[in-house]
């Protein structure tokens, strides 16, 4: 079964036995809305995309997990930013209707609505109206978070626990070989606040056993999505995964490289391992409950 809001998002539901595991890719969208009206080149703008990340995890429903992906581009509206994480310099003279809390990323032009592309190139040659930005939040940001929340909450009600994985890619400055100066994967749990440490450690261990280098909470700690979904005390666990783009794509042309197929195979193995992790944890919980 699948669900889609045209131009906004899609959800692929589990095939076979369902497990309390949700993956989402909020930055892979490449459907550019007609009202975007950006002034830079599309090639520059597309550098903000987590290109192909949704494809890397496409097997997740086969293992009983739910998979959700955004269709709209991150440069138009970033689902991984809070709705009040807005750059006031983008606005025309009309005041924003509520207090804003811009983060350091927003002050650099990379907030809810981006002011610049990664290269520092301005995205707009105009100011944006309050009504324009509010419409983007209502049309794209709110539905994405609602669908993700509904999926996680439904599984939590069913299993009394849920594990969520927020999937991203990160720019690379190396050749694409494993074991270079930078890590192949960076895991983020906001310094241990969004999921049980065992889940982070297990995920890191699986990736290392596959031959990848892994770092935890270095540079990429997780932002709005894992912050919202990660409530370990309530048995709601959320982990961000960043993968080095050089492992699977040409960062200039955005074309897949020969490494894509191998990485996709390895991520499939990761998803299978995480499915096993959730099953084992559920079995232990059920046995403990029975003993009590």
N, C-alpha and C positions, 0 to 999 in steps of 0.2 A: 504494500500500500504506500502511496505517496501523496504529498500535499504541496500545493504551490500557490503563492500570491504573485501573479505575473509582474515581472520587473523588480520584485522585492526580495523574495526568498523561495527556497524549496525545502522540503523535509522528506527524507527517505526512511520509512519505518522498517523495523526489524523483520528479517525473513527467518522463519523457523522459531526455535525457542528464544524468547526474549530475555535479555539480561539488563540490569540497571546501569547501562553504559551509554553515554551520549557524547558524540563528537560534533563540533561545529566549526565552520570556516567562514568568518565574518568579512574577510578581505579578498576573496577570490573573484568577486563580482566584476563583470566587464560589460554590463548593460548600461550605457551612458544615457541618462535621461535627457530629453530634448531641451529642457529648461536649464541645463547646466550652464551654458554660455561661458565656457572657459576661453581664455585668450592665448594660452600656451599651446604647443603642439601636442597632439594626442600621444605621440611616442614618449614625450617627457612625462605626461600625466600618468601613463600606464606604469611607470616605474614604481608607483605607490601600491600596485596590486600584489597580492600574494598569489601570483600566477600559478595555476595548476594544483594548488594545495588541496582543493576539493577533490581533484582527481586522484591524488596520492592516497586519500582515505576512502575511495569509492567502495571498497569491499566491506566497509564496516557493517552494513545491514546484513550481509551474509553470515556474520558472526553473532547476530542477535542484537546489535547495537543500533541506535538511532543516529542518523547523520543529517545535519542541517547546514545549509549554505546560503550566503547572501548573493543576490544577483546584481545589486547596485554597487558602484565602485566606491572604494574607501575615500577617494579624493573628493567625492560629492558629499558624502556623509560617513563618518566613522562610527560604526556600531560599537567599537571598543573604547569609546569615550563617553563620559557622562553627558547628559543633556544640558548641563549648565557649564560644561567645559568649553566655553566659547570665547573666541578672540573678539573683543569689543571693537578693535580697529577695523574689522570687516563690516561693521554695521553702518548704515546711513544715520541720519540725525535722529530718527525715532528711537526712544529708549526701549531697552529690553524689559519685558513686563515683570521680571523677577530677578533676584540677586544672581550674579554669575560667579563662578569659582574656577577661573582659568588655571590650568596646570602649567608646569614649566615647558611641556611639549607645546601647549597652546601658544605660549608666549614666543615660541620659536616658529610659529605658523603651522603647527601640526595638530590642531585640536579637533573638536567635533566636526567643524567645517574648515577644511584646510585653506590657508592663505597662500602657501607656496608648495611647489612640488619638491621632491627630495633634493633636487639639484639647486634649490634656492630660487628657482624660477617662479615668478608670480603666476598664480592661477587665474586671477581676475584682473580686469582693467576698470573695475567699477566697485561700488559699495553694494552690499546686499541688504535688502529690506528685512525687517523683523518678520513680516508676514511670509516672506520667501523661506526663511530658515525654519520658522515654526511649521510650515507645510512639509518641509523635508523631515523634520522630527516626527510628525504625525504619520506621514506616509511610509517612512522607512525605518527609523530608529525604534519607535514604539512597537511596531509589529514584529521586528526581529527579536527584541527582548521578550515580547509576550509569547511567541512561539517557542523560544528556547526555554523560558520559564515553565510553560505548560508541559513540555516534554519531560523536563527534569522533575517537576512536581508530581506528574502522573506516575513516573517510575518510583519516586520516593514513597508515594502512597501505597504502591503495590508491593514493594520490597522492603520498605522501611530504611532504605539507603539508596544513594545514587552516586555514581562517579561520572564526572564531566571532564572532557578534554577539549580545550580551546586550541585550534590548530592554525599555525602561522608559518611564514617563511621570513628569513632575515637576509639582508644584503651581505654579499661576501666580497672580500678583497684578495681572494687566493685562487688557486688553479682548479679546484674541484676535487682534489684528492683527499682521502680520509687522513686524519691525524696531522693536519697542518697547524699553523699558529693559532687559529681560531677553532672553536668547537664545531662539530658537525650539527649537534643539537644543543639547545639551551632550554632547560625546563624552568618554569616559574610558578611558584606557589606563594608569592608575596611573603617570602621569608617564613614559610611554614604556617601561614595563617589561613590558607584556603583549602587545604586538604590534609589528610593524615600523612605523616612522614613516610609511612610504609609504602604508600602509593607512589610518591615521588621517587623513593629509593628503588622500588621494583621497576618502574618505567626506565629509570636511568640504567639499571642493571641489564634489562633486556636489550636496550640499544647498544650498550658496551659489548655485550656478548655477540651482537651482530657485527662488531668491528668498528663502531663509531665512537668518536670522542664526544663526551657529554659534560656540560657544566650546569650548575643549578643556581638560579637567582643571580646570575651575572649579566648586567645590562638589561635583560628582559625578565622582569619579575612577575609580569602579569598586570593587566590594567582593569578596566571597568567590568568586563564580562566575568572573569574569575572572581573579582571582588564581589559581584552580585551573587554568583552561584555558589561560591565557596563558603560553607558554614559547617565546618567539621563537627562542631558540638551537636548539630542536628543530623549528623550522618549524611551530609551533603558535601561532597568533595569535588574540588575543581582545580585542574592543573593546566597550565599553558605549555604548549610545545612549539618551539621555533626550530625550523630546519634551514640549513645553509642552502641558499639558492644555487650556488655553484655545483652542488652535487647532482643537479638534475636539469638545469636550464642555462642557456646563454643569457646573461643579464642585460646585454645590449639589444639583442634581437628578440628576446622573449621566446625563443624556440627551444623545444625540448632537446636535450642532449642524449647521448647513449646511456648516460647514467640514470635516466628517468625510470626505465623498466626495472632496474635492480632496486632502486630506492622504493618504488611502489611495492615490489615484492617484499622488501624488508619491513615496510610499514604495515603491510598485510599481516606479516608475522607478529609485529608489535600489537596490532589490534587483537589477534588471536590470543596472544599472551595476556592482554588486559582482560579479555573475556574470561580466561581461566582464572585470573586473579579474583575477579568479582564472584565467580562461581564458588571458589574455595572459601572466600570470606563469608558468603551467604551460608554455605554448608556449616561452617564453624558456628555461626550465629544461631542457626537452627538447632544444632546439637547442644549448644549451651542453654538455649531456651528449654529444650526437652529435659535436660538434666535438672534444671531448676524446678 
